[in-house]
Amino acid sequence: MTKPFIFAFWMLIACGCLHAQQPAWQPSPGHKQVPIWPGAAPNARPVPGVEETGEGESLVAGRSWREVRNVSRPTMTVYSPKGRNTGAAVVVFPGGGYQLLAIDLEGTEVCDWLTSRGITCVLLKYRVPHTGPDWDKRCGCYRDTKSSMALEDAQRTVGLVRLNAAKWRVNPRKVGVLGFSAGAHLAVAVSTRFEQRLYPAVDAADKESCRPDFAVVLYSGRLWTRDDKFELSPFVTVTGKTPPTFLVHAEDDDVNSVNHSLVYYAALKKAGVPAEMHLYAQGGHAFGLRRTRLPITGWPQLAEKWLGTIGMISQ
């Protein structure tokens, strides 16, 4: 190996141009992620490699973001408010197409906001990849053809929050969910499929209700069936028991059409479920909470106001 080649090789490593594997994600000091299953997770399937973190392909509001890949051991990390405590708790589902998790953009940054408002945040690192519904050509819709591992993790975590409510200073009747993109679809899934868990009960947490008391759904996909029909997926069943829901979507979202939120909102209204939806002309996809000049990035203040109107926090 010549000296120029050796020099070039080490320069590639130094600048990060060789994408070496990075260790599994860890929360900031002072927070501990805890496995949500006491043993092996149910219906476990092999993943393509070990869990690792990396940098997202694009910038959001001029900044990079972190992604987590190959999650086979789901965990939750609890972020408690340091001052005022409203008693409300939110389980947060980062997006990533059920392939990876945008762990800071749609995870830890959300928890920083929630805890600053006196709300306990439980960040779920659910299993990926290939843990959500897939496109089924027979029905022209998304359905759970491979597995529902992400939904199993979500159901389990909502039960764990209620089981630990006293310990975490949470009101068990004020436990909600918040998700982005695929995580928003997961929030819809746990809001509409809570009557029966998808796995055999493991312990006392699974005797608690896994129905959220409210849901915040941002730029969801996998709800609208097909281009030629304005219909909700037949595998999403909305009833009068579906929790109050707050929706946000941009009309120029080129990943998940605004129709996904529109058909879900229509179904909520038809079932008599309290719902509030905010649509914006601009915003694109995966904006998280990062502030820009666009009005859509003011959604957290609207969501906080809505939480007050439904009695989850004081106004």
N, C-alpha and C positions, 0 to 999 in steps of 0.2 A: 504493500500500500504506500503510495507516494505521499510526501509531506503535504502538498497542496490538497490532496484528497482527504487526508486525515483532518486538516484544518477545516475544510468545508463540512465534513461530517459532524465535527463538534460544534460548529456554528449552527447547524441545523437543530441539534439538540438544544443548544442554548436559547435559540429564538422560539422553540416550541414547534418547529415545523414538522418534526417527527412526533406523531400523536401517541406518546407513550401512555400506558395505562396509569390512571390516577386512582388513589385509594377511595374507598367508599365514603359517601357523604357523612359528615359529622356536624351536629348543630353547634352554635356558638357556645363558648364557655359559660357554665352556669345552668345549662340545659342538658337533659339526658334523654336520648331516644330509647324507648322500651319496646321489646317485641310484643305484638298484640296477641300472639298465640303462645300458650305455655309450652307447646311442643311443635311438631311439624304442622305447617299450615295445611288446611284441607285441600284436596284436589290439586296438590302441588304438581307442577310440570317443570321439566328442565329448562334452564335459560341458556342463551348462547355463550355466556361467559360469567366471570365474577362481577359483582356489583362495582361500579366505578362512576366517577364524576367527570364532567368535561365542560367545555365552554360552548354555549349555543352558537349557531351559525350566523345569526344576525344581531344587530344592536337594537335595543329598545330604549327610546328616549335618550339616545346617544351613549348608552352603557351596555356592557355585556351582561350575560346572565348564565347561570349554572344549570346543567342538566344532570340527572341521575339515571343511569341505565342498569338493566339486568337486576332488578330488585326481586329477590326470591324470599327474603325474610322481612316481611312488612313490619314497620315500627310506627309508634306515635311519639311525638315530642310535645310536652305540655308547656305552654307559655302562660304564666299567670300575671295578671295586672299587679303593678307594684304599689299603686295608690288606690283610688276609688275602684270598688268592685261592684259591678251591677248585678252579679249573680248569673249572667248569661254566659253561655259557652258556644263556640263555633268550631266544628270539625272542618278543616280546610283540605280540599282535594286539588293539588296542582294539576295542570293540564299537560299534554304531551302526546295526544293521539293514542293513548293506551300503549305507547311504545317506550316512552321515557317520561320523566317528571321534571318540570321547570321549577326546581326546588326553591329558588330564591325569588324570582320574578313573581311566581304565583303561589309562594309558600311562606318563607320566612318574612318577606316584606309585608305580607298580609297580616301575619301575627304581630309584627311591630305596630301596625295601625290598630288592630283590634285591642291589644293590651293597653295602648295609650288611651283608649276609650272605655276602659274598665271592663273589658270582655275577655274571658279566658279563651285562648286559642289552642286547639289541639291539631297539630300538623300531622297528617297521615301520609306516610311513605308507603303507598300501596304497591302491590305486585305489578311489574311490567317486565317484558313486553307481552303483547297478545293476550290481554286479560279482559277485554271488553267485547262488545258485539261486532260482528263482521257483516259485510254486505251480502245479502242473500238474493241471488238473481230470481229465485222462484217467486218471492213475494215483492221484490223490488224495494226492499227495506233492510234495515240493520236488525239482526237478531243474534242471540247468544249461541252461535253455532260451535264455538270452540270451548269456551269456559266463561264463568262469571266470577273469577277469582277476585277481581277488584271490588265487586259488589259484596262478596263475602267479607273482605277486609273492612269495607265501609260499615256493614251491618254490625260487625263485631266491635268496631271502635265506638259507635254511638252507644252501644250497650255498656262498654267499659267506662265511658264518661258518666253515665247515670250511676253505675255501680260505685264510682269514686267521687260522686258529687259532694258529699260532706267533706271529704279529705281535700278536695280542690276548691272548696267554697263556691260551688256551683248549684244553682237551682235546677233540679232534675226536670222541671217543666219548662225550662228555657234553654234547651239544647238544640242548636240548629246546625246546618251544613252550608258550606260555601264552596263553589267550584268554578274552574275556568276550563272552557273548551271540553276536552274529554272528561276533565274533572267536573265540569258543569253537568255533562251527561250522567256522570256517576251520582251527582247530587239529585238529579231527577230520578235516577233508578232507585236510590234508597228512599226517596220521597213517595214512590209509587209501588214499591215492592217490599213492604215492611211487615205484612201480615204473617209471613212465615220465612224463617231463615233458610238460606240455601245450603246449610251444613248442619250436622247433628250438634246439639248443645254440648259445649265443652265444660262450662262451669257456671257460676252464679251470674256472670256478666250476660250470658245468653238467655237468662230469664228476664232480663230487663227489656223494655220496649226499644226497638231500633228505629221507631218512627221519629224523624226530626220534628221539632216544634215549628221550624221555619226553614226556608231555603233561599239562598242567594245564588242565582244562575247567570253566569257571564259567558257570552258568545259560545253557547253550546252547539254541538253538532249531533248527528245520529238520531234526530227526532222527526224530521220531515222525511216523508217516504220517498218521493220521486218527483222528477221534474214536471211530469204531466198531470200531477194531482196535488192539490193543497190539502194534505192529510197528515195527521199524526201517525207515527209508526204504530202498527197494531200490537206491538210488544211493549208499548207504554200505556198503561191503564190508569187514567185519572178518575178519582172518585171524590166524593165530598169529604173523605178523610185525608186527602192529600194536603200537606201543610201549606200555610200562606207562603207565597213565593214572590221574590223580587227579581226581575230580569233586566239585563243590559245587553245591547247588541248594536253594532255599527252596520249601517246599510252598505258600506263599501268593504265589508269583510269578504276577502277572496278565498278564505279557507272554509268557513262555515257560513252558509247563506243565512241571512236574517230570517228566512222562512222557518228555520228550526225553532227560533224563539216565538215567532208569530203563531205557529200551529199549537205550540204548547200553551201559550197564553190563552188562545181561543178555547182549548180544552179545559183549562182551569176555570175560565169564566162560565163555560157551559155547566160545569159541575158545581158552581157556586163557591169556588175556593177564592178567598181574598188574594188578589194578585195585583202587582204594580209593575209596569214595563216602561223602560226608557230606551228609545231608539234615537240614534244619532246619524247624521249624514256621513260623518267622517270618523275614523278611528281605527279602521283596519282590524287586524286580529292580534291577539296576545299582547295587549297593552298593559295588563296588570294594573298596578296602582301608580305607575310612574307618571308624573305630571308632565304635560306638554301644553302647547298653546290651544289644543283642541278641547272643546267643552266636555267631551266624553270622559276625560280624566278627572272630572269632578264627581263621578258617580259615588265614591265612598261617602261623601257628605249626604247625598240623597239616600243611600242605604241606611246610614245611621239615623236619619230622620224617620225613615220607614220603620225601623226597629222600634222606635219610640211609639209610632202610631199603632203598632200591633201589641204593645205592652211588654215587649221583651226587655227594654231599658227605659229609664225615666227620660222624659222629654225636657 
